[in-house]
């Protein structure tokens, strides 16, 4: 998965992710199953922990605070 961030935002493949702060941004765990079209990552910022899911087949993603 291609995450990046600058001082203002966090991005996934160049698309800005809303609701997550670049302050304290870290990828905690990245699960990539070669046989599954949906990938999961656990992300954190300075305030929250998030579950990020991405479907490569239809290019949909979901960022959920947990």
VOBA-1610 file (N, C-alpha, C; in pm, whole numbers, padded with zeros to 5 digits, always signed):
BEGIN
Unk+00085-00118+00000Unk+00000+00000+00000Unk+00089+00123+00000Unk+00046+00222-00067Unk+00128+00341-00085Unk+00069+00459-00008Unk+00108+00470+00117Unk+00068+00584+00198Unk+00178+00688+00196Unk+00140+00814+00203Unk+00236+00922+00218Unk+00168+01032+00299Unk+00248+01124+00348Unk+00191+01237+00421Unk+00285+01356+00413Unk+00226+01473+00429Unk+00302+01596+00440Unk+00255+01665+00567Unk+00290+01791+00588Unk+00253+01857+00713Unk+00103+01884+00724Unk+00028+01873+00613Unk-00114+01905+00614Unk-00209+01785+00603Unk-00167+01677+00536Unk-00260+01568+00504Unk-00190+01434+00494Unk-00273+01328+00493Unk-00228+01192+00468Unk-00291+01149+00336Unk-00215+01074+00255Unk-00259+01035+00121Unk-00243+00885+00102Unk-00330+00831+00017Unk-00321+00692-00025Unk-00322+00692-00177Unk-00211+00651-00236Unk-00194+00658-00382Unk-00231+00797-00435Unk-00190+00900-00363Unk-00213+01038-00405Unk-00348+01096-00372Unk-00440+01016-00321Unk-00573+01064-00284Unk-00572+01102-00136Unk-00619+01222-00107Unk-00621+01271+00031Unk-00722+01190+00113Unk-00678+01147+00231Unk-00767+01078+00325Unk-00819+01178+00426Unk-00949+01190+00435Unk-01011+01279+00532Unk-01015+01211+00669Unk-01022+01289+00773Unk-01039+01243+00912Unk-00914+01185+00975Unk-00800+01186+00909Unk-00678+01138+00972Unk-00573+01248+00963Unk-00505+01271+01072Unk-00409+01381+01082Unk-00268+01331+01048Unk-00188+01414+00983Unk-00049+01375+00958Unk+00037+01380+01084Unk-00010+01451+01188Unk+00065+01457+01314Unk+00060+01320+01381Unk+00175+01257+01395Unk+00184+01126+01458Unk+00143+01011+01369Unk+00128+01035+01238Unk+00084+00929+01147Unk+00184+00814+01142Unk+00131+00692+01158Unk+00211+00570+01148Unk+00126+00458+01093Unk+00190+00368+01020Unk+00126+00243+00979Unk+00161+00142+01087Unk+00061+00094+01160Unk+00083+00001+01271Unk+00096-00142+01220Unk+00006-00182+01132Unk+00007-00317+01078Unk-00051-00313+00938Unk+00007-00391+00849Unk-00037-00396+00711Unk-00058-00542+00674Unk-00181-00578+00639Unk-00214-00715+00601Unk-00245-00718+00453Unk-00162-00788+00379Unk-00183-00802+00236Unk-00190-00951+00205Unk-00308-00996+00172Unk-00329-01136+00137Unk-00331-01148-00015Unk-00241-01224-00072Unk-00231-01232-00218Unk-00356-01288-00284Unk-00433-01369-00213Unk-00554-01427-00271Unk-00679-01346-00245Unk-00670-01238-00172Unk-00787-01159-00133Unk-00780-01024-00202Unk-00892-00979-00257Unk-00893-00850-00326Unk-00903-00732-00229Unk-00936-00757-00103Unk-00943-00649-00003Unk-00823-00655+00089Unk-00755-00543+00104Unk-00637-00532+00190Unk-00673-00451+00314Unk-00604-00478+00425Unk-00633-00410+00552Unk-00505-00351+00608Unk-00516-00229+00660Unk-00405-00166+00730Unk-00460-00102+00857Unk-00382-00105+00962Unk-00416-00033+01085Unk-00323+00087+01092Unk-00382+00205+01104Unk-00309+00331+01103Unk-00335+00405+01232Unk-00246+00494+01268Unk-00267+00578+01385Unk-00221+00719+01354Unk-00283+00814+01420Unk-00233+00951+01422Unk-00217+00989+01569Unk-00198+01114+01597Unk-00173+01155+01736Unk-00295+01141+01826Unk-00414+01110+01769Unk-00535+01103+01849Unk-00608+00969+01846Unk-00602+00896+01733Unk-00687+00779+01715Unk-00616+00664+01645Unk-00681+00547+01652Unk-00640+00428+01578Unk-00747+00405+01471Unk-00705+00367+01351Unk-00796+00351+01238Unk-00776+00216+01172Unk-00886+00162+01118Unk-00879+00045+01032Unk-00906+00094+00890Unk-00812+00068+00801Unk-00822+00112+00663Unk-00835-00011+00575Unk-00943-00019+00497Unk-00960-00130+00404Unk-00963-00075+00262Unk-00906-00152+00171Unk-00899-00109+00032Unk-00929-00228-00058Unk-01021-00208-00152Unk-01054-00310-00251Unk-00987-00277-00383Unk-00889-00356-00422Unk-00816-00328-00545Unk-00901-00351-00669Unk-00997-00440-00663Unk-01079-00468-00781Unk-01163-00349-00824Unk-01222-00281-00727Unk-01308-00167-00762Unk-01257-00035-00706Unk-01136-00034-00656Unk-01068+00086-00607Unk-01150+00164-00503Unk-01216+00094-00415Unk-01289+00159-00305Unk-01206+00148-00178Unk-01222+00245-00091Unk-01153+00235+00038Unk-01243+00287+00148Unk-01210+00246+00271Unk-01288+00286+00387Unk-01191+00309+00502Unk-01203+00423+00566Unk-01122+00456+00684Unk-01217+00466+00802Unk-01198+00381+00902Unk-01289+00375+01017Unk-01211+00390+01145Unk-01253+00483+01229Unk-01192+00499+01361Unk-01235+00384+01450Unk-01137+00323+01520Unk-01172+00212+01609Unk-01125+00240+01750
//
